[in-house]
Amino acid sequence: MPACPHCAADLAALARFCGHCGTYVTEAGTAETGDPWLGKVVDRRYRVAALIGSGGMGVVYQVEHLHLGKMAAMKVLSPDTATKPEMLRRFRAEAQAVSKLNHPNIVQTFDFGQWDGALYLVMEYVKGDDLSALLKRDGPWSFTRAARLFTQVCSGLTEAHEAGIVHRDLKPENLMVVQRRDGSEHVKVLDFGLAKLRERAGDDPQGAAVSSGGQVLGTPYYMAPEQVRGEPLDARADLYSLGATLYRVLTGEPPFDAPSPISVLAKHLTDELIPPRTRAPERSLPPEADRIVLRAMAKSVADRYASAAELQADLEAVLAASSGSSSSSPRVSPSAATVASAEAPTVAIEDSDIADIADVGDIGDRLRRSDVDDFEWSMRRKRLLTRLVLPLALLVVTAGVTALAWRGGGERAEGTEREPNNTPGYSNLLAQGAPMRGTIGKLVQLGVAGQAAQGDVDLFRIPAGQGARVVSARLEGIPGVDLVLELYDPQGQRISKSDASGRGWGEWLQPISIGPAEVYLAVRELWIAGQKPIEDAPDPYTLTARWGPPQAGWELEPNDSALAATPLHAPGRIRGYLASADDRDWFSIAVDEAGTLTGTVTAPAGVDVVLLRDIAGKEIVTNKHDAGGSEQLSIDAAPGKPILIGVARKIAPKVDPKALGLQGLDDPYELAITTSPKTSSK
């Protein structure tokens, strides 16, 4: 059976429109070949790499930014949108407005322009499935799962509506769902502003549902009555479409159906909506599902929710009242996690909401707003230098040379934090061994109704290098503030965390292996559920980092598990640090000859160390002496069979290490390995 080229829904024989999304098709199931855009370089910046999809407004490609080497999505609009000067002016106005939206639940627009007779938009490249595809795969959703997703959609709509932008074409195909690493679902809204362009391209200044040529402008299943009538639209038209989409998600059916798009539009105007629970009684939907959907889809604009924020608050209230009643994975809000102060949540670094970098695909290869902003600024700076500095250099040689050196020198490390620096794209560059002074500043407003602001996070970048490297960092504390120091890789995975000391004290990251890629140090306050984070701390902290090749004779972090053990050849010696209460250092020891292997660990002053053995995944503990004493174990060893030995602290159960005050955080232990031949018995 042929499929719609836009939403992939099955098409009936000889169909001229898709009954699912409303897209018109000339020949059902046919697809064009020999795409002339593939392989082209657009505006000397974007190489078109692959076709992603197509729809009523144009074609979407995966493109590479040639100067930055990062991937983005490019939507090339239908050629007829660029035929009139007025349409071109309107396109630029709409694109400029949409490009200012910066919200974690909205696909960001970075760039736009005209090339080879067509208009294009460059957008964030998101790896995921649209909601329509998920419904086709999974069938209708539970109310809890749907509500969690739709609260995010409402949050994004609130951002757009407050900026005066109405989407006009909300539907499952325009909601991209991405799986987070914790299994929860994150949604991004696509195609803001495009529906308005399509309406204007149809020569209908009021945005009527059907153009003068008989084309349906929008998606019939989800259009608000006032949009069908061609009346001026406000944000409440989006709420109707969102309610219709929620209806489809909960019941598996559109709210109104008919053999033709015109008939579907007529039902939005005249027919009474069948409540979701009546439409799908087998789904066991809660009464709140009927109440919320019916209010969102009220035919009278005045009877609907007044705003997306109000609808979001209603969904959140229902979720809060029924928490724990669903088995589907929730969207975890780190600031609301219920944990003890010693186990406060660590939040993955994110781009734009401190989540994206950790939770959405290969962020290191995807184009971000900060990348584009930095590139555009560098281009403007180069043009400025070409026009002003270089002519001046012909007259003043010394000044010219200095300016050219500055132009080629790139970013310079400074000794004082520069805000904003709470995303990797705006992180501050660190200098080797030079102190960086920073402050815990203003709270970060997340833009989510009912959710408290998040504490300030300061990100500092260690530049890329060559070969194997290690980094260590010391953080001098702020009086009365409990600080956390973390290390992240370019993909947002946390490599290490230091939270060993309490209020007013500093933190230290012991030498950690990082390789050649750039990494990020994050400084923040310890966040505790139910407590408001500190804002505008009066005193600064000081961060100092050093990096370089690994030192021989020292452990290589991270080695907190037997699988990541630091290799050691016997006989030999190695030193390391127990820089936190739960730090475990594992070593994989190889021998050349069969015999007896003896391991002796010399403890730092005041530290009660234990020796660990890993035998088939089971830990065997040796602890015969008190704090400051050495521990020793002897075992049989043979070539080709590495011995796993670990070093750790002994901490009394149910004791808060911070309250205890850990000793020897900065003092190394030493592990000595000796071997003796195996004696034969007669």
Sequence and secondary structure as in RCSB ss.txt:
>XXXX:A:sequence
MPACPHCAADLAALARFCGHCGTYVTEAGTAETGDPWLGKVVDRRYRVAALIGSGGMGVVYQVEHLHLGKMAAMK
VLSPDTATKPEMLRRFRAEAQAVSKLNHPNIVQTFDFGQWDGALYLVMEYVKGDDLSALLKRDGPWSFTRAARLF
TQVCSGLTEAHEAGIVHRDLKPENLMVVQRRDGSEHVKVLDFGLAKLRERAGDDPQGAAVSSGGQVLGTPYYMAP
EQVRGEPLDARADLYSLGATLYRVLTGEPPFDAPSPISVLAKHLTDELIPPRTRAPERSLPPEADRIVLRAMAKS
VADRYASAAELQADLEAVLAASSGSSSSSPRVSPSAATVASAEAPTVAIEDSDIADIADVGDIGDRLRRSDVDDF
EWSMRRKRLLTRLVLPLALLVVTAGVTALAWRGGGERAEGTEREPNNTPGYSNLLAQGAPMRGTIGKLVQLGVAG
QAAQGDVDLFRIPAGQGARVVSARLEGIPGVDLVLELYDPQGQRISKSDASGRGWGEWLQPISIGPAEVYLAVRE
LWIAGQKPIEDAPDPYTLTARWGPPQAGWELEPNDSALAATPLHAPGRIRGYLASADDRDWFSIAVDEAGTLTGT
VTAPAGVDVVLLRDIAGKEIVTNKHDAGGSEQLSIDAAPGKPILIGVARKIAPKVDPKALGLQGLDDPYELAITT
SPKTSSK
>XXXX:A:secstr
  B TTT  B  TT SB TTT  B SSTT    S TTTT EETTTEEEEEEEEEETTEEEEEEEETTTTEEEEEE
EE GGGGSSHHHHHHHHHHHHHHHT   TTB  EEEEEEETTEEEEEE    SEEHHHHHHHH S  HHHHHHHH
HHHHHHHHHHHHTT   S   GGGEEEEE TTS EEEEE  TTHHHHHHHHTT TT  SB TTS B S GGG  H
HHHTT    HHHHHHHHHHHHHHHHHSS SS  SSHHHHHHHHHHS    HHHH GGG   HHHHHHHHHHT SS
GGGS S HHHHHHHHHHHHHHTTTS  S     GGG    GGG       SSSSSHHHHSS GGGB  HHHHHHH
HHHHHHHHHIIIIIHHHHHH HHHHHHHHHHHHH     SB  S  SSGGG EE  TT  EEE     B    TT
   B  EEEEEE   SSS EEEEEEE  TT  EEEEEE TTS EEEEE  S TT  EEEEEEE  SS EEEEEEE
   TTS    S SS EEEEEEEES  TTB  B   SGGG EEEESSEEEEE   STT EEEEEEE SSSEEEEEE
EE  TT  EEEEEEETTEEEEE  S TT  EEEEEEE TT  EEEEEEE   TT  HHHH  S SSS EEEEEEE
EE     
